[in-house]
Amino acid sequence: MSETAASTPKKRPEFRNIDGASLISYRWPLASLASGMHRVSGAIMFFLLPFVIWMFDTSISSEISFARFKAAFNIGMLGIPGFLWKLVALGLIWAILHHFIAGIRHLWMDTHHHHVTKDIGRQTAALVIGLTLSLTVVLAAKLFGLY
């Protein structure tokens, strides 16, 4: 081996933060997708908290306010059709389900970190996403009156 090859250090791979425009083309492994969705679901729940408070207050205040609550989802209110209010509620349902189930996954991984491998991370992420989407579809069918 020559002296120049031995004295030249091997170039290390360069890691850098990605910008917002690169997020679409970035390859998201399943575990990072589940983790990112956990953050998004937390943000959705935070920003829809006034809607949750309105739904709770309107649904339990009186029979008249409960009728107004039902009308908002059937007919609409504030110039927005009821179908869109149901979609907002469905987004909230997904966020609560995903945040809860992914939170259990994170707690389990934190307490069993010595057993967690890359493969287990991928499997639990697939379980979280599959379970969340399945429950959301079932509740969407109920919300939109299919059963």
OpenMM code with the backbone's topology and positions (N, CA, C; nanometers):
from openmm import Vec3, app, unit

residues = "MET SER GLU THR ALA ALA SER THR PRO LYS LYS ARG PRO GLU PHE ARG ASN ILE ASP GLY ALA SER LEU ILE SER TYR ARG TRP PRO LEU ALA SER LEU ALA SER GLY MET HIS ARG VAL SER GLY ALA ILE MET PHE PHE LEU LEU PRO PHE VAL ILE TRP MET PHE ASP THR SER ILE SER SER GLU ILE SER PHE ALA ARG PHE LYS ALA ALA PHE ASN ILE GLY MET LEU GLY ILE PRO GLY PHE LEU TRP LYS LEU VAL ALA LEU GLY LEU ILE TRP ALA ILE LEU HIS HIS PHE ILE ALA GLY ILE ARG HIS LEU TRP MET ASP THR HIS HIS HIS HIS VAL THR LYS ASP ILE GLY ARG GLN THR ALA ALA LEU VAL ILE GLY LEU THR LEU SER LEU THR VAL VAL LEU ALA ALA LYS LEU PHE GLY LEU TYR".split()
positions = [
    Vec3(0.0855, -0.1168, 0.0000),
    Vec3(0.0000, 0.0000, 0.0000),
    Vec3(0.0898, 0.1228, 0.0000),
    Vec3(0.0538, 0.2232, -0.0781),
    Vec3(0.1370, 0.3436, -0.0880),
    Vec3(0.1129, 0.4342, 0.0313),
    Vec3(0.2069, 0.5246, 0.0510),
    Vec3(0.1962, 0.6174, 0.1646),
    Vec3(0.0808, 0.7146, 0.1488),
    Vec3(0.0513, 0.7562, 0.0268),
    Vec3(-0.0563, 0.8540, 0.0071),
    Vec3(-0.1928, 0.7933, 0.0365),
    Vec3(-0.2126, 0.6660, 0.0029),
    Vec3(-0.3410, 0.6015, 0.0303),
    Vec3(-0.3606, 0.5824, 0.1800),
    Vec3(-0.2541, 0.5527, 0.2524),
    Vec3(-0.2647, 0.5316, 0.3961),
    Vec3(-0.2852, 0.6622, 0.4708),
    Vec3(-0.2312, 0.7718, 0.4188),
    Vec3(-0.2418, 0.8993, 0.4889),
    Vec3(-0.3709, 0.9750, 0.4569),
    Vec3(-0.4388, 0.9384, 0.3484),
    Vec3(-0.5638, 1.0049, 0.3127),
    Vec3(-0.6793, 0.9359, 0.3837),
    Vec3(-0.7480, 1.0088, 0.4732),
    Vec3(-0.8591, 0.9440, 0.5445),
    Vec3(-0.9762, 0.9172, 0.4506),
    Vec3(-1.0486, 0.8125, 0.4815),
    Vec3(-1.1663, 0.7772, 0.4032),
    Vec3(-1.2739, 0.8835, 0.4256),
    Vec3(-1.3344, 0.9282, 0.3149),
    Vec3(-1.4369, 1.0313, 0.3250),
    Vec3(-1.5619, 0.9734, 0.3900),
    Vec3(-1.6091, 1.0408, 0.4946),
    Vec3(-1.7285, 0.9977, 0.5676),
    Vec3(-1.8527, 1.0443, 0.4926),
    Vec3(-1.9613, 0.9686, 0.5021),
    Vec3(-2.0853, 1.0144, 0.4374),
    Vec3(-2.1352, 1.1432, 0.5025),
    Vec3(-2.1928, 1.2273, 0.4204),
    Vec3(-2.2420, 1.3554, 0.4697),
    Vec3(-2.3909, 1.3448, 0.4987),
    Vec3(-2.4275, 1.3774, 0.6220),
    Vec3(-2.5679, 1.3782, 0.6622),
    Vec3(-2.6105, 1.5223, 0.6811),
    Vec3(-2.7267, 1.5554, 0.6293),
    Vec3(-2.7761, 1.6923, 0.6427),
    Vec3(-2.9263, 1.6874, 0.6644),
    Vec3(-2.9762, 1.7935, 0.7218),
    Vec3(-3.1205, 1.8050, 0.7400),
    Vec3(-3.1854, 1.8274, 0.6044),
    Vec3(-3.3063, 1.7744, 0.5887),
    Vec3(-3.3768, 1.7954, 0.4630),
    Vec3(-3.4703, 1.9145, 0.4786),
    Vec3(-3.4943, 1.9821, 0.3686),
    Vec3(-3.5843, 2.0973, 0.3734),
    Vec3(-3.7274, 2.0511, 0.3464),
    Vec3(-3.8210, 2.1404, 0.3652),
    Vec3(-3.9620, 2.1074, 0.3504),
    Vec3(-3.9984, 2.0592, 0.2113),
    Vec3(-3.9340, 2.1121, 0.1079),
    Vec3(-3.9661, 2.0722, -0.0295),
    Vec3(-3.9232, 1.9287, -0.0571),
    Vec3(-3.8234, 1.8798, 0.0152),
    Vec3(-3.7740, 1.7436, -0.0066),
    Vec3(-3.8586, 1.6377, 0.0617),
    Vec3(-3.9519, 1.6781, 0.1467),
    Vec3(-4.0297, 1.5808, 0.2230),
    Vec3(-4.1108, 1.4877, 0.1343),
    Vec3(-4.1572, 1.5385, 0.0202),
    Vec3(-4.2401, 1.4569, -0.0681),
    Vec3(-4.1566, 1.3478, -0.1351),
    Vec3(-4.0367, 1.3811, -0.1791),
    Vec3(-3.9532, 1.2832, -0.2489),
    Vec3(-3.8689, 1.1999, -0.1533),
    Vec3(-3.8687, 1.2332, -0.0253),
    Vec3(-3.7900, 1.1603, 0.0736),
    Vec3(-3.8487, 1.0217, 0.0946),
    Vec3(-3.7630, 0.9202, 0.1045),
    Vec3(-3.8096, 0.7829, 0.1279),
    Vec3(-3.8371, 0.7667, 0.2768),
    Vec3(-3.9637, 0.7465, 0.3106),
    Vec3(-4.0057, 0.7344, 0.4501),
    Vec3(-4.0160, 0.5875, 0.4880),
    Vec3(-3.9228, 0.5353, 0.5678),
    Vec3(-3.9411, 0.3984, 0.6192),
    Vec3(-4.0676, 0.3935, 0.7048),
    Vec3(-4.1231, 0.2749, 0.7198),
    Vec3(-4.2509, 0.2592, 0.7889),
    Vec3(-4.2465, 0.3121, 0.9320),
    Vec3(-4.1368, 0.2878, 1.0028),
    Vec3(-4.1261, 0.3344, 1.1416),
    Vec3(-4.1248, 0.4874, 1.1487),
    Vec3(-4.0555, 0.5521, 1.0552),
    Vec3(-4.0529, 0.6984, 1.0582),
    Vec3(-4.1869, 0.7565, 1.0128),
    Vec3(-4.2572, 0.6849, 0.9264),
    Vec3(-4.3904, 0.7293, 0.8852),
    Vec3(-4.4864, 0.7254, 1.0039),
    Vec3(-4.4824, 0.6163, 1.0806),
    Vec3(-4.5694, 0.6060, 1.1988),
    Vec3(-4.5343, 0.7132, 1.3012),
    Vec3(-4.4061, 0.7394, 1.3188),
    Vec3(-4.3630, 0.8417, 1.4140),
    Vec3(-4.4036, 0.9813, 1.3668),
    Vec3(-4.3882, 1.0086, 1.2384),
    Vec3(-4.4292, 1.1378, 1.1839),
    Vec3(-4.5786, 1.1581, 1.1934),
    Vec3(-4.6545, 1.0503, 1.1696),
    Vec3(-4.7997, 1.0588, 1.1808),
    Vec3(-4.8416, 1.0805, 1.3265),
    Vec3(-4.7622, 1.0305, 1.4197),
    Vec3(-4.7904, 1.0534, 1.5619),
    Vec3(-4.7797, 1.2027, 1.5932),
    Vec3(-4.6796, 1.2676, 1.5379),
    Vec3(-4.6635, 1.4125, 1.5580),
    Vec3(-4.7762, 1.4906, 1.4913),
    Vec3(-4.8117, 1.4507, 1.3695),
    Vec3(-4.9194, 1.5186, 1.2965),
    Vec3(-5.0517, 1.5012, 1.3702),
    Vec3(-5.0783, 1.3811, 1.4210),
    Vec3(-5.2038, 1.3586, 1.4926),
    Vec3(-5.2107, 1.4418, 1.6203),
    Vec3(-5.0984, 1.4598, 1.6876),
    Vec3(-5.0954, 1.5456, 1.8058),
    Vec3(-5.1263, 1.6900, 1.7704),
    Vec3(-5.0717, 1.7370, 1.6588),
    Vec3(-5.0985, 1.8744, 1.6142),
    Vec3(-5.2452, 1.8917, 1.5757),
    Vec3(-5.3021, 1.7913, 1.5071),
    Vec3(-5.4431, 1.7987, 1.4690),
    Vec3(-5.5312, 1.8074, 1.5929),
    Vec3(-5.5018, 1.7241, 1.6928),
    Vec3(-5.5824, 1.7278, 1.8155),
    Vec3(-5.5694, 1.8624, 1.8850),
    Vec3(-5.4495, 1.9197, 1.8852),
    Vec3(-5.4293, 2.0492, 1.9500),
    Vec3(-5.5094, 2.1581, 1.8786),
    Vec3(-5.5002, 2.1633, 1.7460),
    Vec3(-5.5671, 2.2705, 1.6718),
    Vec3(-5.7192, 2.2522, 1.6651),
    Vec3(-5.7670, 2.1294, 1.6782),
    Vec3(-5.9114, 2.1057, 1.6765),
    Vec3(-5.9717, 2.1033, 1.8164),
    Vec3(-5.8944, 2.1372, 1.9171),
    Vec3(-5.9471, 2.1384, 2.0535),
    Vec3(-6.0677, 2.2311, 2.0698),
    Vec3(-6.0708, 2.3508, 2.0107),
    Vec3(-6.1935, 2.4322, 2.0208),
    Vec3(-6.3152, 2.3628, 1.9598),
    Vec3(-6.2966, 2.2892, 1.8506),
    Vec3(-6.4052, 2.2133, 1.7882),
    Vec3(-6.4536, 2.1028, 1.8824),
    Vec3(-6.3613, 2.0356, 1.9495),
    Vec3(-6.3972, 1.9299, 2.0451),
    Vec3(-6.4768, 1.9885, 2.1609),
    Vec3(-6.4316, 2.1005, 2.2117),
    Vec3(-6.5021, 2.1649, 2.3229),
    Vec3(-6.6414, 2.2079, 2.2792),
    Vec3(-6.6541, 2.2636, 2.1584),
    Vec3(-6.7856, 2.3023, 2.1064),
    Vec3(-6.8754, 2.1801, 2.0932),
    Vec3(-6.8216, 2.0693, 2.0362),
    Vec3(-6.9026, 1.9482, 2.0195),
    Vec3(-6.9510, 1.8960, 2.1543),
    Vec3(-6.8620, 1.8917, 2.2522),
    Vec3(-6.9002, 1.8404, 2.3843),
    Vec3(-7.0047, 1.9300, 2.4492),
    Vec3(-6.9790, 2.0608, 2.4490),
    Vec3(-7.0717, 2.1543, 2.5127),
    Vec3(-7.2084, 2.1517, 2.4454),
    Vec3(-7.2109, 2.1535, 2.3140),
    Vec3(-7.3367, 2.1575, 2.2405),
    Vec3(-7.4137, 2.0271, 2.2545),
    Vec3(-7.3431, 1.9171, 2.2652),
    Vec3(-7.4130, 1.7886, 2.2709),
    Vec3(-7.4754, 1.7603, 2.4069),
    Vec3(-7.4283, 1.8252, 2.5148),
    Vec3(-7.4824, 1.7935, 2.6473),
    Vec3(-7.5581, 1.9080, 2.7140),
    Vec3(-7.5595, 2.0262, 2.6551),
    Vec3(-7.6216, 2.1416, 2.7212),
    Vec3(-7.7724, 2.1283, 2.7375),
    Vec3(-7.8408, 2.0973, 2.6277),
    Vec3(-7.9869, 2.0847, 2.6328),
    Vec3(-8.0321, 2.0049, 2.5107),
    Vec3(-8.1602, 1.9745, 2.5097),
    Vec3(-8.2151, 1.9026, 2.3944),
    Vec3(-8.2104, 1.9889, 2.2693),
    Vec3(-8.2323, 2.1184, 2.2873),
    Vec3(-8.2291, 2.2104, 2.1728),
    Vec3(-8.0882, 2.2204, 2.1158),
    Vec3(-7.9886, 2.2335, 2.2040),
    Vec3(-7.8504, 2.2429, 2.1545),
    Vec3(-7.8060, 2.1102, 2.0928),
    Vec3(-7.8552, 1.9979, 2.1442),
    Vec3(-7.8219, 1.8688, 2.0839),
    Vec3(-7.8823, 1.8581, 1.9445),
    Vec3(-8.0036, 1.9115, 1.9260),
    Vec3(-8.0655, 1.9133, 1.7931),
    Vec3(-7.9835, 2.0003, 1.6978),
    Vec3(-7.9302, 2.1127, 1.7492),
    Vec3(-7.8435, 2.1990, 1.6684),
    Vec3(-7.7143, 2.1252, 1.6323),
    Vec3(-7.6613, 2.0498, 1.7279),
    Vec3(-7.5402, 1.9700, 1.7067),
    Vec3(-7.5630, 1.8671, 1.5950),
    Vec3(-7.6752, 1.7951, 1.6010),
    Vec3(-7.7059, 1.6960, 1.4978),
    Vec3(-7.7263, 1.7622, 1.3621),
    Vec3(-7.7912, 1.8798, 1.3634),
    Vec3(-7.8164, 1.9510, 1.2375),
    Vec3(-7.6860, 1.9963, 1.1723),
    Vec3(-7.5889, 2.0325, 1.2531),
    Vec3(-7.4596, 2.0756, 1.1976),
    Vec3(-7.3970, 1.9642, 1.1152),
    Vec3(-7.4118, 1.8401, 1.1584),
    Vec3(-7.3527, 1.7281, 1.0857),
    Vec3(-7.4429, 1.6749, 0.9754),
    Vec3(-7.5730, 1.6980, 0.9862),
    Vec3(-7.6648, 1.6495, 0.8823),
    Vec3(-7.6883, 1.7527, 0.7732),
    Vec3(-7.7140, 1.8773, 0.8131),
    Vec3(-7.7474, 1.9834, 0.7176),
    Vec3(-7.6281, 2.0733, 0.6913),
    Vec3(-7.5598, 2.1111, 0.7994),
    Vec3(-7.4462, 2.2018, 0.7894),
    Vec3(-7.4676, 2.3236, 0.8772),
    Vec3(-7.3632, 2.4049, 0.8871),
    Vec3(-7.3736, 2.5312, 0.9605),
    Vec3(-7.2608, 2.6222, 0.9146),
    Vec3(-7.2777, 2.7509, 0.9391),
    Vec3(-7.1805, 2.8531, 0.8996),
    Vec3(-7.1485, 2.8481, 0.7501),
    Vec3(-7.2457, 2.8061, 0.6715),
    Vec3(-7.2257, 2.7994, 0.5270),
    Vec3(-7.1436, 2.6801, 0.4812),
    Vec3(-7.1112, 2.5912, 0.5730),
    Vec3(-7.0327, 2.4724, 0.5394),
    Vec3(-7.1263, 2.3521, 0.5465),
    Vec3(-7.1315, 2.2709, 0.4395),
    Vec3(-7.2235, 2.1564, 0.4405),
    Vec3(-7.1862, 2.0534, 0.5470),
    Vec3(-7.2859, 1.9781, 0.5916),
    Vec3(-7.2661, 1.8791, 0.6955),
    Vec3(-7.1614, 1.7743, 0.6604),
    Vec3(-7.1521, 1.7413, 0.5314),
    Vec3(-7.0534, 1.6432, 0.4863),
    Vec3(-6.9119, 1.6860, 0.5237),
    Vec3(-6.8820, 1.8156, 0.5081),
    Vec3(-6.7474, 1.8630, 0.5430),
    Vec3(-6.7245, 1.8624, 0.6938),
    Vec3(-6.8299, 1.8914, 0.7723),
    Vec3(-6.8156, 1.8832, 0.9182),
    Vec3(-6.7877, 1.7390, 0.9601),
    Vec3(-6.8503, 1.6441, 0.8908),
    Vec3(-6.8235, 1.5036, 0.9200),
    Vec3(-6.6796, 1.4669, 0.8843),
    Vec3(-6.6278, 1.5236, 0.7755),
    Vec3(-6.4883, 1.4968, 0.7399),
    Vec3(-6.3918, 1.5522, 0.8448),
    Vec3(-6.4241, 1.6706, 0.8992),
    Vec3(-6.3421, 1.7267, 1.0069),
    Vec3(-6.3468, 1.6350, 1.1289),
    Vec3(-6.4671, 1.5881, 1.1625),
    Vec3(-6.4812, 1.4962, 1.2759),
    Vec3(-6.4069, 1.3655, 1.2490),
    Vec3(-6.4091, 1.3179, 1.1251),
    Vec3(-6.3368, 1.1955, 1.0905),
    Vec3(-6.1858, 1.2160, 1.1027),
    Vec3(-6.1378, 1.3331, 1.0619),
    Vec3(-5.9960, 1.3640, 1.0811),
    Vec3(-5.9575, 1.3637, 1.2278),
    Vec3(-6.0457, 1.4152, 1.3092),
    Vec3(-6.0231, 1.4148, 1.4537),
    Vec3(-6.0267, 1.2729, 1.5096),
    Vec3(-6.1187, 1.1918, 1.4608),
    Vec3(-6.1266, 1.0515, 1.5036),
    Vec3(-5.9963, 0.9798, 1.4689),
    Vec3(-5.9481, 0.9985, 1.3444),
    Vec3(-5.8213, 0.9363, 1.3054),
    Vec3(-5.7085, 0.9839, 1.3961),
    Vec3(-5.7026, 1.1138, 1.4222),
    Vec3(-5.5938, 1.1686, 1.5032),
    Vec3(-5.5941, 1.1090, 1.6437),
    Vec3(-5.7103, 1.0987, 1.7051),
    Vec3(-5.7190, 1.0422, 1.8401),
    Vec3(-5.6774, 0.8960, 1.8390),
    Vec3(-5.7303, 0.8187, 1.7439),
    Vec3(-5.6948, 0.6775, 1.7362),
    Vec3(-5.5460, 0.6572, 1.7129),
    Vec3(-5.4918, 0.7290, 1.6148),
    Vec3(-5.3504, 0.7109, 1.5826),
    Vec3(-5.2618, 0.7558, 1.6982),
    Vec3(-5.2924, 0.8688, 1.7558),
    Vec3(-5.2087, 0.9197, 1.8640),
    Vec3(-5.2104, 0.8241, 1.9831),
    Vec3(-5.3253, 0.7688, 2.0144),
    Vec3(-5.3370, 0.6755, 2.1263),
    Vec3(-5.2602, 0.5461, 2.0981),
    Vec3(-5.2840, 0.4851, 1.9816),
    Vec3(-5.2211, 0.3567, 1.9499),
    Vec3(-5.0703, 0.3732, 1.9307),
    Vec3(-5.0274, 0.4792, 1.8604),
    Vec3(-4.8845, 0.5026, 1.8431),
    Vec3(-4.8188, 0.5389, 1.9753),
    Vec3(-4.8922, 0.6059, 2.0627),
    Vec3(-4.8389, 0.6378, 2.1951),
    Vec3(-4.8135, 0.5120, 2.2760),
    Vec3(-4.9037, 0.4145, 2.2676),
    Vec3(-4.8816, 0.2861, 2.3350),
    Vec3(-4.7571, 0.2189, 2.2777),
    Vec3(-4.7414, 0.2253, 2.1449),
    Vec3(-4.6215, 0.1681, 2.0811),
    Vec3(-4.4955, 0.2351, 2.1341),
    Vec3(-4.4964, 0.3675, 2.1419),
    Vec3(-4.3784, 0.4393, 2.1917),
    Vec3(-4.3494, 0.4034, 2.3367),
    Vec3(-4.4527, 0.3947, 2.4201),
    Vec3(-4.4319, 0.3567, 2.5600),
    Vec3(-4.3751, 0.2157, 2.5712),
    Vec3(-4.4277, 0.1231, 2.4899),
    Vec3(-4.3780, -0.0130, 2.4914),
    Vec3(-4.2306, -0.0163, 2.4491),
    Vec3(-4.1980, 0.0589, 2.3431),
    Vec3(-4.0593, 0.0605, 2.2960),
    Vec3(-3.9670, 0.1251, 2.3989),
    Vec3(-4.0157, 0.2243, 2.4713),
    Vec3(-3.9336, 0.2877, 2.5751),
    Vec3(-3.9059, 0.1924, 2.6907),
    Vec3(-4.0040, 0.1107, 2.7261),
    Vec3(-3.9857, 0.0208, 2.8405),
    Vec3(-3.9183, -0.1108, 2.8017),
    Vec3(-3.9194, -0.1455, 2.6747),
    Vec3(-3.8579, -0.2698, 2.6281),
    Vec3(-3.7471, -0.2406, 2.5262),
    Vec3(-3.6753, -0.1323, 2.5461),
    Vec3(-3.5781, -0.0872, 2.4465),
    Vec3(-3.4685, -0.1902, 2.4178),
    Vec3(-3.4366, -0.2766, 2.5117),
    Vec3(-3.3322, -0.3755, 2.4888),
    Vec3(-3.3803, -0.4889, 2.3979),
    Vec3(-3.5106, -0.5005, 2.3738),
    Vec3(-3.5654, -0.6025, 2.2842),
    Vec3(-3.6005, -0.5461, 2.1465),
    Vec3(-3.5935, -0.4170, 2.1307),
    Vec3(-3.6387, -0.3542, 2.0065),
    Vec3(-3.5288, -0.3637, 1.9009),
    Vec3(-3.5672, -0.4169, 1.7865),
    Vec3(-3.4774, -0.4235, 1.6716),
    Vec3(-3.5411, -0.3442, 1.5575),
    Vec3(-3.4661, -0.3302, 1.4509),
    Vec3(-3.5190, -0.2593, 1.3347),
    Vec3(-3.6415, -0.3317, 1.2787),
    Vec3(-3.6368, -0.4640, 1.2775),
    Vec3(-3.7489, -0.5417, 1.2261),
    Vec3(-3.8728, -0.5275, 1.3153),
    Vec3(-3.8534, -0.5306, 1.4477),
    Vec3(-3.9667, -0.5122, 1.5393),
    Vec3(-4.0243, -0.3717, 1.5240),
    Vec3(-3.9380, -0.2730, 1.5048),
    Vec3(-3.9857, -0.1359, 1.4819),
    Vec3(-4.0720, -0.1270, 1.3578),
    Vec3(-4.0298, -0.1956, 1.2518),
    Vec3(-4.1068, -0.1954, 1.1270),
    Vec3(-4.2405, -0.2682, 1.1463),
    Vec3(-4.2384, -0.3810, 1.2159),
    Vec3(-4.3609, -0.4583, 1.2375),
    Vec3(-4.4610, -0.3834, 1.3254),
    Vec3(-4.4129, -0.3221, 1.4322),
    Vec3(-4.5047, -0.2488, 1.5195),
    Vec3(-4.5590, -0.1246, 1.4501),
    Vec3(-4.4780, -0.0617, 1.3645),
    Vec3(-4.5268, 0.0537, 1.2885),
    Vec3(-4.6367, 0.0109, 1.1920),
    Vec3(-4.6178, -0.1035, 1.1255),
    Vec3(-4.7202, -0.1546, 1.0346),
    Vec3(-4.8476, -0.1891, 1.1117),
    Vec3(-4.8322, -0.2456, 1.2310),
    Vec3(-4.9472, -0.2783, 1.3146),
    Vec3(-5.0235, -0.1522, 1.3543),
    Vec3(-4.9507, -0.0485, 1.3954),
    Vec3(-5.0137, 0.0781, 1.4351),
    Vec3(-5.0900, 0.1386, 1.3177),
    Vec3(-5.0264, 0.1470, 1.2026),
    Vec3(-5.0907, 0.2084, 1.0857),
    Vec3(-5.2109, 0.1255, 1.0415),
    Vec3(-5.1960, -0.0065, 1.0354),
    Vec3(-5.3056, -0.0928, 0.9941),
    Vec3(-5.4233, -0.0875, 1.0901),
    Vec3(-5.3944, -0.0939, 1.2191),
    Vec3(-5.5005, -0.0896, 1.3197),
    Vec3(-5.5721, 0.0451, 1.3186),
    Vec3(-5.4956, 0.1522, 1.3083),
    Vec3(-5.5546, 0.2861, 1.3057),
    Vec3(-5.6448, 0.3052, 1.1838),
    Vec3(-5.5952, 0.2669, 1.0675),
    Vec3(-5.6760, 0.2843, 0.9464),
    Vec3(-5.7995, 0.1951, 0.9481),
    Vec3(-5.7868, 0.0726, 0.9993),
    Vec3(-5.9023, -0.0169, 1.0072),
    Vec3(-6.0108, 0.0395, 1.0991),
    Vec3(-5.9708, 0.0840, 1.2170),
    Vec3(-6.0681, 0.1417, 1.3102),
    Vec3(-6.1298, 0.2705, 1.2545),
    Vec3(-6.0496, 0.3494, 1.1848),
    Vec3(-6.1013, 0.4734, 1.1257),
    Vec3(-6.2054, 0.4427, 1.0186),
    Vec3(-6.1818, 0.3411, 0.9372),
    Vec3(-6.2790, 0.3031, 0.8335),
    Vec3(-6.4091, 0.2559, 0.8978),
    Vec3(-6.4002, 0.1756, 1.0039),
    Vec3(-6.5207, 0.1275, 1.0725),
    Vec3(-6.5997, 0.2457, 1.1301),
    Vec3(-6.5299, 0.3376, 1.1951),
    Vec3(-6.5986, 0.4536, 1.2544),
    Vec3(-6.6475, 0.5512, 1.1481),
    Vec3(-6.5781, 0.5574, 1.0340),
    Vec3(-6.6262, 0.6421, 0.9230),
    Vec3(-6.7577, 0.5877, 0.8692),
    Vec3(-6.7677, 0.4563, 0.8583),
    Vec3(-6.8920, 0.3956, 0.8118),
    Vec3(-7.0061, 0.4289, 0.9073),
    Vec3(-6.9791, 0.4284, 1.0368),
    Vec3(-7.0815, 0.4650, 1.1349),
    Vec3(-7.1164, 0.6144, 1.1257),
    Vec3(-7.0138, 0.6976, 1.1138),
    Vec3(-7.0334, 0.8429, 1.1067),
    Vec3(-7.1177, 0.8813, 0.9843),
    Vec3(-7.0932, 0.8147, 0.8714),
    Vec3(-7.1650, 0.8491, 0.7491),
    Vec3(-7.2909, 0.7654, 0.7300),
    Vec3(-7.3319, 0.6918, 0.8345),
    Vec3(-7.4604, 0.6225, 0.8332),
    Vec3(-7.4677, 0.4958, 0.7510),
    Vec3(-7.3579, 0.4276, 0.7313),
    Vec3(-7.3621, 0.3029, 0.6536),
    Vec3(-7.4115, 0.1850, 0.7363),
    Vec3(-7.4102, 0.2005, 0.8678),
    Vec3(-7.4713, 0.0976, 0.9540),
    Vec3(-7.5240, 0.1615, 1.0782),
] * unit.nanometer
topology = app.Topology()
chain = topology.addChain("A")
for resn in residues:
    res = topology.addResidue(resn, chain)
    for name in ("N", "CA", "C"):
        topology.addAtom(name, app.Element.getBySymbol(name[0]), res)
